[in-house]
Amino acid sequence: MSLFLLLTFCISPVSLPRLPPPSPGSYSLPRLLLPPRLLLLPPPAPTPPSPGPRLPPPPPPPSPSPLLPPPGSLLPPSPLSVSLCLISPPHLPSLLHSIPSPSCLLPPSHFLYIRFPVSLPRLPPPPPAPTSLPRHDCHSSSSSPTGSHVEWCKQLIAATISCQISSVPADTASGDCKVGHPHTHTDGTKQVQTDEVPLVPGETIKAVAKDVMYICPFTGLVTGTLTSTNYKLYFISLERDTPFILDVNLGAISRLETISVQSHGENTRGMEIVCKDMRSPRFAYKEDASQPEIVEVLAKHAFPLSNDLPLFAFLYKEEFPVDGWKVYDPMAEYKRQGLPNESWTISKMNSSYEVCDTYPALVVIPTSIKDDHLKGVVAFRARHRIPVLSWIHPESQATIVRSSQPLVGPSDRRCKEDERYLQTIMDANAQSHKLTIFDARQSSVADNNKAKDGGYESESFYPNVELNFLEIPNIHVMRESLRKLKEVVYPSIDEAHWHSAVDQTHWLEYIRLLLAGAVRIADKLESGKTSVMVHCSDGWDRTSQLTSLAMLMLDSHYRTLRGFQVLLEKEWISFGHKFAARVGHGDENHANSERSPLFIQFIDCVWQMNRQFPAAFEFNELFLITILDHLYSCLFGTFLYDSEQERVAKEVQTKTVSLWSYINSQPEDFTNPFYVDYEHQVLYPLASVRHLELWTGYYVRWNPRMRPQMPVHQNLKELLFLRAELQRKVDELEREASSSRGSLSSSSEHTSSPSHSGGTPLHTIV
């Protein structure tokens, strides 16, 4: 079968040479650097070839064909563009007559026809999905989030016909293959790049495929080597002066999708890797029966728990000079807050996790509460998550208490033990005899929860209690919001509708709700000197967001590099945020309704505060991005599993490495050079959408056009070095001044007379 390649240039009319009609021969097809826009038309019934080299005269204008695009739809509305069409010869005249000749298009005589033989599958018009292009979704999904199925087909076919995928079979390396770190070695005066894969301790190569094409949405098609290890996917191309490298931690993969095209009896496979970190890279490669299917190898290690394999954190054996597991000591943290005291005690009632399996072993409860009284409270709170202290104000003794919802049910049940428990919390604060409850949920949702035996505290049963609903949507709304945001930022950005598109995701609106709620909590403690209790439904999602943000505003210790680590260990990890369920570590069930980006939202809120108070935080943006990257990576054990009880059972602290070991071993990379210790200063960020920005440094970092043009991180490290040098000089001057004062004082004692008791003031000497 022969097809014609039609190139149309969308430019103003100029004087161009008239091209002769195509000859029976063929022109060479140039290498395609960008994914072309393709229109595939199936060939009609066989007809005898034309005796002459010229095209047959055009027939009368045909009726619109469903196979032909609308008039003018081949060309994108850009000042200069190129469209490529693959057209069977008999369709060419009718197609040319279907294209109008406005001033922006060249007349038909200036079209360039390139005839070349190629074997392509027949594509019926979409929808429905073509049977000759089966879509293999490794983890059931009806469509790709980064583009339609038809567009994906076009990209794969473009990669196939561009001759960028050779017929060299993919290589496979055994699991025992060891490869050193990437390096550049010098042969005389010539530098030779190598494609070796950098491996971390415990990482092994599982499969290698050569002549794989990465369909880059920004730089075009790139051919290189794709390596799958038990920790990452690593693609490298040495065909350019600067090596092109793309790597994806397997833990960041949400699902895999494949599509196949048959050409010359061989299958070309397209693979899309939908990631949790806002990107979805696509690859095309030749299948080979003699080697394991790379998608199967990749899926096996990307979803280890679904394949009876351990998470990679249990294989990673890097050694660091700092032990990150010692960052958080609950007894030391409560002691820093001045606990225990006469009103609050550190209880070991949950040391075996029998009272509440999602709470930590140590909790702080009112001193006067007896065990029999506590049993009633435990039974009345969802998941047995009773009200416990998170933070106490050093002056007013007002507290932040967290819990889950009360189980009042549709009949508005009462619990005398729970009512007395909250009264005891009020009495522990001598500055105020009121308690403010902040329910993170929407009031309508809280009402609906009554039908499920949940609910909220009734002000009629709890005297001196004020109930406030913060109207924050649930985890499903947040998941959908992030999905919409990904569609906006990847793979391309619509500049003309950027702000409206971001606004329609409602992501910044939900960030605003969280910050506004945390500000209300912080202000109630700081200005109102009133204790507060925070809960949502179960007390491990929005509750963690609000308590940790409020504590970050109130306590400058949590704004330091180590203090923030303590905050995460305490309010998120030990108090049972369901990291495994919300992130889906090692689980192939990407459609699980339990997944939600709540921790990402919290880190986004911290970034918003950091932007508004650039000198108030000891850590920088890279610190926050590193935390989110390793939230998914499964390289460290810090964010694994759903509760402290599970982590103890899995021996996480002895069998895995802490993320804080890595960070605290090189703190200079994560330190803010502009940091000033605003001790005892409360931060009140402006919780208005007008003062919030989309965190492009995280969400849009994969787009090279959105990256900073200056090396920000390197500049910050240089500033940090300069600050250290200046501090060293200040210390030297202070030592010299102290020495001068000492020698001057000694000299004065020997030379001064009784009539000259006073001398020259020391500050003038200095």
Order of alpha helices (4+ residues) and beta strands (2+ residues): beta-beta-alpha-beta-beta-alpha-beta-beta-beta-beta-beta-beta-beta-beta-beta-alpha-alpha-beta-beta-alpha-beta-beta-alpha-beta-alpha-beta-alpha-alpha-alpha-beta-alpha-alpha-alpha-alpha-alpha-alpha-alpha-alpha-alpha-alpha-alpha
